[in-house]
């Protein structure tokens, strides 16, 4: 099996890198990539602890970076040839990212007060797998019985809904303009190119603000040097999967596939396998070279 998109505790996953390896072996995933948000530290741990001796398959170094395309925030999976050189770039983007999250958390608390919501601040500090939107949700969820009379209960309980449809939605009271938190896509692609990496647009159907997905994809391939499109993902229906695979073929894009596994805390991200075949996941033809495989 193939799974080129999953997360460890170095971003917002539930499991350590070592625990992920055990799960990959359990489900017979032979080609995998741990691709944490804005971090390659999981891959560095994998390399420096020689975890390949425990894994029965092939690990491809990766990361998932949030980037700006106009007014949209998208995510790209970067499969890395030179891990340590790319780490320098990723670490710099990560510093800006966390500076934003500390400021945004305080702003969210102000919004809550303006709306008459009650909250109890969690003692846990922001960092790694704990973002400002998560901490804020915990704060208002602690007073759920009161707050559910003011706002939709989904805002209090559904992490992905809050992040995509509230926190990133300009029409929501919980919207925070986070453009300063993320690099522009052209900057990410430039850094990836210098490190001889392969870049795939992640889960197009998750970007709720982008209504016409095909039009957006057309503009993307016309203006940016994207290598691949993640066509197999839990958020993509079988019908859309075919549409995106056809688009990839027609525009000479490679196809990537991943479960976006996080663990038990995200009900829709609890499976670590995909149904994609070697023939469908054409990005592997590029990634299964000596430049990408961790030995």
SENU-8098 format. One record per residue: x, y, z of N, C-alpha, C in turn. Coordinates in steps of 0.2 Angstrom, whole numbers, padded with zeros to 4 digits, always signed. Layout:
XYZXYZXYZ/...
end
This chain:
+0004-0006+0000+0000+0000+0000+0004+0006+0000/+0001+0012-0002+0005+0018-0002+0001+0024+0002/+0005+0027+0005+0003+0033+0009+0008+0038+0010/+0007+0044+0006+0012+0049+0005+0010+0055+0009/+0006+0055+0014+0004+0060+0018+0001+0058+0024/+0005+0060+0030+0003+0058+0036+0007+0063+0041/+0004+0063+0047+0007+0068+0052+0009+0064+0059/+0015+0067+0062+0017+0064+0068+0016+0070+0073/+0019+0068+0079+0018+0073+0085+0022+0080+0083/+0026+0079+0078+0030+0086+0077+0026+0091+0073/+0019+0089+0071+0014+0094+0070+0008+0092+0074/+0003+0091+0070-0004+0090+0074-0006+0082+0074/-0001+0078+0074-0003+0071+0074-0002+0068+0081/-0005+0062+0082-0006+0059+0089+0000+0055+0091/+0004+0053+0086+0009+0047+0087+0016+0050+0086/+0021+0047+0089+0028+0048+0088+0030+0045+0081/+0036+0047+0078+0038+0044+0072+0039+0036+0073/+0042+0034+0079+0043+0027+0080+0036+0023+0080/+0031+0026+0083+0024+0023+0083+0021+0023+0076/+0023+0028+0072+0020+0028+0065+0023+0022+0061/+0029+0021+0062+0033+0016+0059+0030+0009+0060/+0028+0008+0067+0025+0002+0069+0018+0001+0065/+0014+0006+0064+0008+0006+0061+0008+0005+0054/+0014+0008+0051+0015+0007+0043+0016-0001+0042/+0020-0004+0047+0022-0011+0046+0015-0015+0047/+0011-0013+0052+0005-0017+0053+0001-0017+0047/+0000-0011+0044-0005-0011+0038-0001-0012+0031/+0005-0014+0032+0009-0016+0026+0009-0010+0021/+0010-0004+0023+0011+0001+0019+0019+0001+0017/+0020+0000+0010+0027-0001+0008+0030+0006+0006/+0026+0011+0004+0029+0017+0002+0025+0023+0006/+0029+0026+0010+0026+0031+0015+0030+0038+0015/+0027+0043+0017+0030+0049+0019+0027+0053+0025/+0031+0054+0030+0029+0058+0035+0030+0065+0033/+0024+0069+0033+0024+0075+0030+0021+0080+0035/+0024+0082+0040+0022+0086+0045+0021+0093+0043/+0016+0097+0046+0015+0104+0044+0021+0108+0046/+0024+0111+0041+0029+0116+0042+0035+0114+0046/+0037+0107+0045+0042+0104+0049+0045+0098+0046/+0051+0097+0046+0055+0091+0044+0058+0088+0050/+0056+0090+0056+0060+0087+0062+0058+0079+0063/+0052+0077+0061+0051+0070+0061+0055+0066+0056/+0057+0069+0050+0061+0065+0046+0068+0065+0048/+0070+0071+0051+0077+0071+0054+0078+0066+0059/+0073+0065+0064+0073+0060+0069+0074+0053+0066/+0070+0052+0060+0070+0046+0057+0077+0044+0054/+0080+0049+0051+0087+0048+0048+0092+0047+0054/+0092+0052+0059+0097+0052+0064+0097+0046+0069/+0091+0043+0069+0090+0037+0073+0090+0030+0069/+0091+0031+0063+0092+0025+0059+0086+0021+0059/+0080+0024+0059+0073+0021+0059+0072+0016+0053/+0076+0017+0048+0074+0013+0042+0075+0005+0044/+0079+0004+0049+0080-0003+0051+0074-0006+0054/+0069-0002+0056+0063-0004+0059+0057-0005+0054/+0058-0001+0048+0052+0000+0044+0053-0005+0038/+0048-0009+0036+0048-0014+0031+0047-0011+0024/+0046-0004+0024+0045-0001+0017+0050+0004+0016/+0048+0009+0011+0053+0014+0009+0050+0021+0011/+0054+0025+0015+0051+0031+0018+0054+0037+0013/+0049+0041+0011+0051+0047+0007+0051+0053+0011/+0056+0057+0012+0056+0063+0016+0051+0068+0013/+0047+0071+0018+0042+0076+0016+0040+0081+0021/+0036+0086+0019+0033+0091+0024+0027+0094+0020/+0023+0096+0024+0017+0100+0021+0017+0107+0023/+0018+0111+0018+0019+0118+0019+0013+0122+0017/+0010+0127+0022+0005+0131+0020+0008+0137+0016/+0005+0139+0011+0007+0145+0007+0002+0149+0004/+0003+0155+0002-0002+0160-0001-0002+0160-0008/-0008+0159-0011-0009+0160-0018-0014+0165-0019/-0012+0172-0020-0017+0177-0020-0020+0178-0013/-0026+0178-0012-0029+0178-0005-0031+0171-0002/-0029+0166-0006-0030+0159-0003-0024+0156+0000/-0026+0152+0006-0020+0148+0009-0021+0141+0007/-0016+0139+0004-0016+0132+0001-0011+0128+0005/-0010+0121+0004-0005+0117+0007-0002+0113+0001/+0005+0113+0001+0008+0109-0003+0013+0104+0000/+0013+0098-0003+0017+0093+0000+0024+0093-0004/+0029+0094+0000+0036+0094-0003+0039+0088-0001/+0041+0084-0006+0045+0078-0005+0052+0080-0007/+0057+0079-0002+0063+0083-0001+0069+0078-0003/+0073+0081-0007+0079+0077-0009+0085+0079-0004/+0086+0085-0003+0091+0088+0002+0087+0090+0009/+0087+0085+0013+0083+0087+0019+0086+0092+0024/+0092+0092+0025+0095+0097+0029+0095+0104+0026/+0096+0105+0020+0096+0111+0017+0089+0114+0017/+0084+0110+0016+0077+0112+0016+0075+0114+0023/+0078+0110+0028+0076+0112+0035+0077+0119+0037/+0083+0122+0034+0084+0129+0036+0078+0133+0034/+0076+0132+0028+0070+0136+0025+0064+0135+0029/+0062+0129+0030+0056+0127+0034+0056+0130+0041/+0062+0130+0044+0063+0132+0051+0061+0140+0051/+0064+0143+0046+0062+0150+0046+0055+0152+0045/+0052+0148+0041+0044+0149+0040+0041+0147+0046/+0043+0143+0050+0040+0140+0056+0040+0146+0061/+0046+0149+0062+0046+0155+0067+0041+0160+0066/+0040+0162+0059+0035+0167+0058+0028+0164+0059/+0027+0158+0058+0021+0154+0059+0019+0155+0067/+0023+0153+0071+0022+0153+0078+0021+0160+0081/+0025+0165+0078+0024+0172+0080+0016+0174+0079/+0014+0172+0073+0007+0173+0071+0002+0170+0076/+0003+0164+0078-0001+0160+0082-0002+0163+0089/+0003+0165+0092+0003+0168+0098-0001+0175+0098/+0000+0179+0093-0004+0185+0092-0012+0183+0091/-0013+0178+0086-0020+0177+0084-0024+0174+0090/-0020+0170+0094-0024+0167+0100-0027+0173+0104/-0023+0178+0106-0025+0184+0110-0031+0187+0106/-0031+0188+0100-0036+0191+0096-0042+0187+0096/-0042+0180+0096-0048+0176+0096-0051+0177+0103/-0047+0177+0108-0050+0178+0115-0054+0185+0115/-0051+0190+0112-0055+0197+0112-0062+0196+0108/-0061+0192+0103-0068+0191+0099-0073+0187+0103/-0071+0183+0107-0075+0179+0111-0078+0184+0116/-0075+0188+0119-0077+0193+0124-0082+0197+0121/-0081+0200+0114-0085+0204+0111-0092+0200+0109/-0092+0194+0108-0098+0190+0107-0102+0188+0113/-0099+0189+0119-0102+0187+0125-0101+0180+0127/-0096+0177+0124-0094+0170+0125-0090+0169+0132/-0091+0164+0135-0086+0162+0141-0081+0158+0139/-0075+0158+0143-0070+0153+0141-0066+0152+0147/-0062+0147+0147-0057+0145+0152-0051+0143+0148/-0046+0147+0149-0040+0146+0145-0036+0140+0147/-0034+0136+0142-0030+0130+0144-0023+0132+0146/-0020+0128+0150-0013+0129+0153-0008+0127+0148/-0010+0123+0143-0005+0121+0138-0002+0126+0134/+0004+0126+0133+0007+0132+0129+0007+0130+0121/+0006+0135+0117+0006+0134+0110+0013+0131+0108/+0012+0126+0103+0019+0123+0100+0017+0117+0097/+0022+0115+0092+0021+0108+0089+0014+0107+0086/+0011+0102+0090+0004+0100+0087-0001+0104+0090/+0000+0110+0093-0005+0113+0097-0005+0121+0094/-0011+0122+0090-0011+0128+0087-0016+0133+0090/-0016+0139+0088-0020+0144+0092-0028+0143+0091/-0029+0140+0085-0036+0138+0084-0039+0133+0088/-0034+0128+0089-0035+0122+0094-0036+0125+0101/-0031+0129+0103-0031+0131+0110-0038+0135+0111/-0040+0139+0107-0045+0144+0107-0052+0139+0108/-0052+0134+0103-0058+0130+0104-0059+0126+0111/-0053+0124+0113-0053+0121+0120-0056+0126+0125/-0053+0132+0124-0055+0138+0129-0063+0139+0129/-0066+0139+0123-0073+0140+0123-0077+0134+0124/-0074+0128+0122-0077+0122+0124-0078+0120+0131/-0074+0123+0135-0074+0122+0142-0080+0125+0145/-0083+0130+0142-0090+0133+0144-0095+0131+0139/-0095+0125+0136-0100+0123+0131-0107+0124+0133/-0109+0122+0139-0116+0123+0141-0119+0130+0140/-0115+0135+0141-0116+0142+0141-0116+0144+0133/-0110+0142+0130-0108+0145+0124-0113+0142+0118/-0115+0136+0119-0119+0133+0113-0126+0137+0112/-0128+0141+0117-0134+0145+0116-0132+0151+0112/-0126+0153+0111-0124+0159+0107-0121+0157+0100/-0117+0151+0100-0114+0150+0093-0116+0142+0092/-0115+0140+0085-0116+0134+0083-0112+0129+0087/-0114+0123+0089-0110+0118+0093-0104+0116+0089/-0105+0116+0082-0100+0113+0078-0093+0118+0078/-0094+0124+0080-0089+0128+0081-0085+0126+0087/-0089+0124+0092-0086+0122+0098-0082+0115+0098/-0084+0111+0093-0082+0104+0094-0078+0101+0088/-0079+0104+0082-0076+0102+0076-0070+0106+0074/-0064+0103+0075-0058+0106+0073-0057+0108+0066/-0058+0104+0061-0058+0105+0054-0062+0111+0052/-0069+0110+0054-0074+0115+0052-0072+0122+0055/-0069+0122+0061-0067+0129+0064-0062+0132+0060/-0057+0128+0058-0051+0130+0055-0052+0132+0048/-0056+0128+0044-0057+0130+0037-0063+0135+0036/-0068+0134+0040-0074+0138+0039-0075+0144+0043/-0071+0144+0048-0072+0150+0053-0065+0154+0053/-0060+0151+0055-0054+0154+0056-0051+0157+0050/-0052+0154+0044-0050+0156+0038-0055+0159+0033/-0061+0160+0036-0067+0163+0032-0068+0170+0034/-0066+0175+0029-0067+0182+0030-0074+0184+0032/-0079+0180+0031-0086+0182+0033-0087+0180+0040/-0083+0176+0044-0084+0174+0050-0081+0179+0056/-0084+0179+0061-0082+0183+0067-0075+0180+0070/-0074+0174+0068-0068+0171+0071-0062+0171+0065/-0063+0175+0060-0058+0175+0055-0052+0180+0057/-0046+0177+0056-0040+0181+0058-0036+0181+0051/-0034+0187+0049-0030+0188+0043-0023+0185+0044/-0022+0179+0041-0016+0176+0043-0011+0176+0037/-0011+0181+0033-0007+0181+0027+0001+0182+0029/+0002+0185+0035+0009+0187+0037+0012+0180+0040/+0008+0175+0041+0010+0169+0044+0013+0164+0039/+0012+0165+0033+0014+0160+0028+0018+0163+0022/+0022+0160+0019+0026+0162+0013+0021+0162+0007/+0023+0165+0002+0020+0165-0004+0022+0158-0008/+0018+0156-0012+0019+0149-0015+0025+0150-0019/+0026+0155-0022+0033+0156-0027+0039+0155-0022/+0039+0158-0016+0044+0157-0012+0046+0150-0010/+0040+0146-0008+0041+0139-0007+0044+0135-0013/+0041+0136-0019+0043+0133-0025+0050+0134-0026/+0053+0140-0025+0059+0142-0026+0064+0138-0021/+0062+0138-0015+0066+0134-0010+0066+0127-0012/+0061+0124-0014+0060+0117-0016+0064+0116-0022/+0064+0120-0027+0068+0119-0033+0076+0119-0031/+0078+0124-0027+0085+0124-0025+0087+0117-0021/+0082+0114-0018+0084+0108-0015+0082+0102-0019/+0080+0103-0025+0079+0097-0030+0073+0093-0027/+0068+0096-0025+0062+0093-0022+0056+0093-0027/+0051+0088-0025+0045+0088-0029+0039+0090-0025/+0035+0094-0028+0030+0098-0025+0023+0096-0028/+0018+0094-0023+0012+0092-0025+0007+0096-0021/+0002+0099-0025-0004+0102-0021-0008+0097-0017/-0009+0099-0011-0013+0094-0006-0020+0095-0007/-0024+0090-0006-0032+0090-0005-0035+0096-0007/-0036+0097-0014-0039+0103-0017-0047+0103-0014/-0050+0098-0013-0057+0099-0011-0058+0101-0004/-0052+0102+0000-0053+0105+0007-0053+0112+0007/-0052+0116+0001-0051+0123+0001-0058+0125+0000/-0062+0126+0005-0069+0128+0004-0070+0135+0001/-0066+0139+0002-0066+0146-0001-0066+0146-0009/-0062+0141-0011-0061+0140-0018-0067+0137-0021/-0072+0140-0024-0078+0137-0027-0077+0133-0033/-0073+0136-0038-0072+0133-0045-0065+0130-0044/-0065+0124-0043-0059+0120-0042-0055+0120-0048/-0058+0118-0053-0054+0117-0060-0051+0123-0062/-0055+0129-0062-0053+0135-0064-0047+0137-0060/-0047+0136-0053-0041+0137-0049-0035+0133-0051/-0036+0127-0052-0031+0122-0054-0028+0125-0061/-0032+0127-0066-0029+0129-0072-0025+0135-0071/-0027+0140-0067-0023+0146-0065-0016+0144-0062/-0017+0139-0057-0011+0137-0054-0006+0134-0058/-0008+0129-0063-0003+0126-0067+0000+0131-0073/-0004+0136-0074-0002+0141-0079+0003+0146-0076/+0003+0147-0069+0007+0152-0066+0013+0149-0061/+0012+0143-0060+0017+0140-0055+0019+0134-0057/+0026+0132-0056+0029+0126-0058+0027+0120-0053/+0021+0118-0052+0019+0113-0048+0020+0106-0051/+0023+0101-0048+0024+0095-0051+0019+0090-0051/+0014+0090-0045+0010+0085-0044+0003+0087-0041/-0002+0083-0041-0008+0084-0038-0010+0078-0034/-0012+0080-0028-0014+0074-0023-0022+0073-0025/-0023+0067-0029-0029+0066-0031-0033+0061-0027/-0029+0057-0023-0032+0052-0018-0031+0055-0011/-0037+0056-0008-0037+0059-0001-0044+0058+0002/-0044+0057+0009-0051+0056+0012-0056+0061+0010/-0054+0068+0009-0059+0073+0007-0061+0073+0000/-0058+0069-0004-0060+0068-0011-0064+0062-0013/-0070+0064-0016-0075+0058-0017-0072+0054-0023/-0075+0048-0025-0072+0044-0030-0074+0048-0037/-0079+0051-0037-0081+0055-0043-0076+0061-0044/-0074+0064-0039-0069+0070-0040-0062+0067-0041/-0061+0061-0038-0054+0058-0039-0053+0057-0046/-0058+0055-0050-0057+0054-0057-0056+0060-0061/-0060+0065-0059-0059+0072-0062-0052+0074-0061/-0049+0074-0055-0043+0077-0054-0037+0072-0057/-0038+0066-0057-0033+0062-0061-0033+0063-0068/-0039+0065-0071-0039+0066-0078-0036+0073-0079/-0037+0078-0075-0034+0084-0075-0026+0084-0075/-0024+0080-0070-0017+0078-0069-0014+0076-0076/-0017+0071-0079-0015+0068-0085-0015+0073-0091/-0020+0077-0091-0020+0082-0097-0015+0087-0096/-0013+0089-0090-0008+0094-0089-0001+0092-0087/+0000+0085-0088+0007+0083-0087+0009+0083-0080/+0004+0082-0075+0006+0083-0068+0006+0075-0065/+0010+0074-0061+0011+0068-0057+0005+0067-0052/+0003+0061-0050-0002+0060-0046+0001+0058-0039/-0001+0061-0033+0001+0058-0027-0005+0056-0023/-0004+0053-0018-0010+0050-0014-0008+0049-0006/-0013+0051-0002-0011+0050+0005-0018+0050+0009/-0017+0047+0015-0023+0047+0020-0023+0053+0024/-0018+0057+0025-0018+0063+0029-0019+0061+0036/-0016+0055+0038-0017+0052+0045-0015+0057+0050/-0019+0058+0055-0017+0062+0061-0018+0057+0067/-0023+0053+0068-0024+0049+0074-0031+0050+0077/-0032+0047+0083-0039+0047+0085-0042+0054+0086/-0038+0059+0087-0042+0066+0089-0045+0069+0083/-0044+0066+0077-0048+0068+0071-0051+0062+0068/-0058+0062+0069-0061+0056+0067-0061+0054+0059/-0060+0060+0055-0060+0059+0048-0053+0058+0046/-0048+0057+0050-0041+0056+0048-0038+0050+0053/-0042+0045+0053-0040+0040+0058-0037+0033+0054/-0037+0034+0047-0035+0028+0044-0028+0030+0040/-0024+0025+0040-0017+0026+0038-0015+0023+0031/-0020+0021+0028-0019+0018+0021-0024+0021+0016/-0022+0021+0010-0026+0023+0004-0027+0017-0001/-0031+0018-0005-0033+0012-0010-0029+0013-0017/-0025+0018-0017-0022+0020-0023-0017+0014-0025/-0016+0013-0032-0011+0008-0034-0005+0011-0037/+0000+0007-0038+0007+0010-0040+0006+0013-0047/+0001+0010-0051+0000+0013-0058-0003+0020-0057/-0008+0021-0052-0011+0028-0051-0006+0033-0048/-0002+0031-0044+0002+0036-0040+0009+0037-0044/+0008+0041-0049+0014+0041-0054+0019+0045-0051/+0018+0049-0045+0024+0053-0042+0029+0048-0040/+0027+0042-0038+0032+0037-0036+0038+0036-0041/+0036+0036-0047+0041+0035-0052+0047+0040-0052/+0045+0046-0049+0050+0052-0048+0054+0051-0041/+0050+0049-0036+0052+0048-0029+0056+0042-0028/+0055+0037-0032+0059+0031-0030+0066+0031-0034/+0069+0036-0033+0076+0037-0036+0081+0038-0029/+0087+0037-0031+0092+0037-0025+0092+0044-0021/+0089+0049-0025+0090+0056-0021+0085+0056-0016/+0079+0052-0016+0074+0053-0011+0073+0048-0006/+0075+0042-0008+0075+0036-0003+0079+0037+0003/+0077+0036+0009+0081+0036+0015+0083+0029+0016/+0089+0028+0016+0092+0021+0017+0095+0020+0024/
end
